[in-house]
Amino acid sequence: MSTTRQVILHPAEEGGYWVEVPSLPGCFSQGETKEEALENIKEAIALYIEDMLAAGEEMPPPEHYSFHEKNPER
């Protein structure tokens, strides 16, 4: 089963990037590069959903794809 989640990429003050998934509260990841941060959030989403299903929790509905980058010139 494949779903699409909105992710928001933020530059980290100390360098690198952090990513959040608004539809999955508490689902965050980070990376030294944009690419690494986005790869890491894919794993974080998979683990988050795996834990939800194992706990018998209802999965939030999928979203339409949206990509937002804060301060894209960085």
C-alpha positions as a printed NumPy array, in Angstrom:
array([[ 0.   ,  0.   ,  0.   ],
       [ 1.452,  3.325, -1.027],
       [ 0.294,  6.661,  0.264],
       [ 1.511, 10.169, -0.27 ],
       [ 2.41 , 12.434,  2.625],
       [ 3.213, 16.119,  2.62 ],
       [ 6.671, 16.85 ,  3.981],
       [ 8.11 , 20.234,  4.859],
       [11.858, 20.727,  4.551],
       [13.482, 23.304,  6.854],
       [17.088, 24.485,  6.987],
       [18.541, 23.693, 10.414],
       [20.226, 26.53 , 12.311],
       [23.307, 24.385, 12.926],
       [23.511, 23.34 ,  9.267],
       [21.809, 20.633,  7.301],
       [18.047, 20.226,  7.133],
       [15.16 , 18.854,  9.155],
       [11.888, 17.529,  7.783],
       [ 8.428, 17.239,  9.301],
       [ 5.276, 15.403,  8.24 ],
       [ 2.238, 17.48 ,  9.283],
       [-0.228, 14.58 ,  8.984],
       [ 1.893, 12.377, 11.275],
       [ 2.409, 14.337, 14.517],
       [ 5.878, 13.798, 15.91 ],
       [ 7.274, 12.357, 12.678],
       [10.512, 14.239, 12.024],
       [13.911, 13.498, 10.549],
       [17.056, 15.324,  9.475],
       [20.053, 15.137,  7.197],
       [23.196, 16.98 ,  6.191],
       [21.827, 17.559,  2.66 ],
       [18.321, 18.011,  1.257],
       [18.578, 14.631, -0.419],
       [19.684, 12.885,  2.782],
       [16.926, 14.543,  4.813],
       [14.287, 13.471,  2.295],
       [15.597,  9.883,  2.199],
       [15.642,  9.782,  6.009],
       [12.044, 11.009,  6.287],
       [10.896,  8.168,  4.032],
       [12.284,  5.702,  6.571],
       [10.802,  7.686,  9.47 ],
       [ 7.357,  7.642,  7.812],
       [ 7.544,  3.887,  7.241],
       [ 8.509,  3.244, 10.878],
       [ 5.853,  5.646, 12.18 ],
       [ 3.13 ,  3.889, 10.169],
       [ 4.435,  0.434, 11.151],
       [ 4.203,  1.421, 14.837],
       [ 0.685,  2.839, 14.372],
       [-0.549, -0.355, 12.715],
       [ 1.11 , -2.55 , 15.369],
       [-0.677, -0.531, 18.062],
       [-4.009, -0.914, 16.251],
       [-4.287,  2.809, 15.623],
       [-6.139,  4.224, 12.649],
       [-3.938,  5.53 ,  9.871],
       [-4.393,  9.203,  8.931],
       [-5.722,  9.548,  5.378],
       [-3.207, 10.051,  2.554],
       [-2.667, 13.526,  1.172],
       [-2.13 , 15.017, -2.214],
       [ 1.572, 15.511, -2.846],
       [ 2.919, 18.876, -1.888],
       [ 6.489, 19.998, -1.458],
       [ 7.316, 23.149,  0.46 ],
       [10.826, 24.291,  1.091],
       [11.393, 27.052,  3.601],
       [14.07 , 29.491,  2.365],
       [14.649, 27.664, -0.958],
       [17.624, 29.885, -1.858],
       [19.727, 28.19 ,  0.841]])
